[in-house]
């Protein structure tokens, strides 16, 4: 039976992309000057694993390019080459190219051969440069030393027992042994003691083992790196011999067994200290390795299905509680339902935690962005990341990436000054950008700070007046002036570049954050820097809401949008030609949004004195929502309107209440937009009449 390796492709690509993220992070630490052997070994292991996997699956172009890169990394690891900015730059671009090659291979797209050829040439140029000092001895002399019996010989004795599933998982032990031979003179012999009788032999199980003697001054990490691809699928024993063996701890001895007949190629037998205990010991090791594992990969669709089912259970539990409430003499039933409610809440929170991921998944892209863009603009910038283990929902995490990219690019381009300007202003030549994430009151707050020149208030206001966004004599608060930068197409840049100046960045930030139900605030101090604070919900699946009734309909208003609730006195209400019906709240006039009029339903009350006014805020705008009655506050499971019906402006979704009724969830920015559109049409109709 032929093994279909295609079934392992998805896992290989997923693990390779994750490994490339680790490689990039390690390379950026190298460029920052924090050079250590562990970083270099991490980079080497990633390249080695991707090369081995690509060769196994037949991705020849990826394997060939990575092999050349691995040669350069091996020189770096052996200390033959020093870390330099040009070298790190080539390695980072190689990491990018490997990612693009893997992505093209995964989606069966053509590779960019010219790009591969060009970067391959740069790596070859590094390898041929005089910077790499060869320390290799003549091959014949090394081989002679490997076979000599002198005490000067040093190296490793290796016992390699593949697991029974190693072949099924697409690994080739012979390829591993060939890779081992590239490290130095190596004599290998097969150990066939585990091979069963022919009648019991399974062609898909590897029952051979190998003993090897590798000569040379080779680090243990280099030897273990050869077996990285089969880690957990084999039994591997290493013992150093020669001069270095005295300083190394002795391996744990296994019970000695009779050695296999000696082969002519190996003058000395493998000592009992690393001989295999027995086939049962190997099988036990395989079973142990197979049972271990701290995590499993589960598709997000399965988690969403689980979350949806839990949401339905929560609704059912709420219905049961309401049905039991009026029953007399049902204390035991109510007690059991109360316990069920507690268990359901715990289950719901557990499932929500499964969807939570640390924000480091987003933050980790910024060291590279800051480095590359800072170099292009000739600015010296240090990036600080705080709270990168703060967790939030995967859906929120996916949508916050682009807004943060725009904010960081904006800080680099507009915020941080050139080194000369900073020194002239009495600052350090190095600017600082800080990313900070933390939990606050059921939300996640993400802050982007810089110590640059701050926002230019007068320039923003002048540009807004020039574009007609602000009247010539209109006075604005500082907060409203800063919020002008979120207007579509708004930019104060004097020169349009490929980095900024077209005014298509900050409006994307505002729109994406609003779609997530979040808020954006800007704080700036001239000459000191600025900060953008983003407040986001922990999850988009569950919402803390205030139930409000209008006629027979119940709406859910997100608590995060509510400023206050009040009854409006008649003397505070006015009608203004340009704004319609408004009421005065302290020193501000707010538009009145009658929900019954906006959604076309029959209310209990039309007089403002008989109902309640909810003051809500979105995008820096406040309005008053007129409702008949406020009900309870409740945590609701959000159901998508778009999936089950169609998108409706002003509605974020729907939920099922405990009594079985459907309640619509208000989208406050959408409500304000719908209200303004309706008022504009009404004014146009009046003028036309």
KARA-V46931 format. One record per helix or strand of 3 or more residues. SS is the DSSP state (@ for helix, = for strand). FROM is the first residue (numbers start at 0). LEN is the number of residues. If there is no record, write none. Layout:
ss=SS from=FROM len=LEN
ss=SS from=FROM len=LEN
This chain:
ss=@ from=4 len=27
ss=@ from=36 len=21
ss=@ from=59 len=18
ss=@ from=84 len=22
ss=@ from=112 len=16
ss=@ from=138 len=9
ss== from=154 len=8
ss=@ from=172 len=9
ss== from=185 len=6
ss=@ from=197 len=3
ss== from=208 len=7
ss=@ from=219 len=7
ss=@ from=227 len=3
ss== from=233 len=8
ss=@ from=242 len=5
ss=@ from=271 len=3
ss=@ from=278 len=13
ss=@ from=299 len=26
ss=@ from=330 len=24
ss== from=355 len=3
ss=@ from=359 len=4
ss=@ from=365 len=12
ss== from=379 len=7
ss== from=390 len=3
ss=@ from=393 len=22
ss=@ from=418 len=6
ss== from=429 len=11
ss== from=442 len=8
ss=@ from=456 len=10
ss=@ from=477 len=9
ss=@ from=505 len=10
ss== from=518 len=7
ss== from=528 len=9
ss== from=541 len=9
ss== from=552 len=6
ss=@ from=558 len=3
ss== from=561 len=5
ss=@ from=569 len=3
ss== from=572 len=4
ss== from=579 len=6
ss== from=587 len=7
ss=@ from=594 len=5
ss=@ from=607 len=3
ss== from=611 len=7
ss== from=620 len=7
ss== from=628 len=9
ss=@ from=640 len=4
ss== from=650 len=6
ss== from=661 len=5
ss=@ from=667 len=21
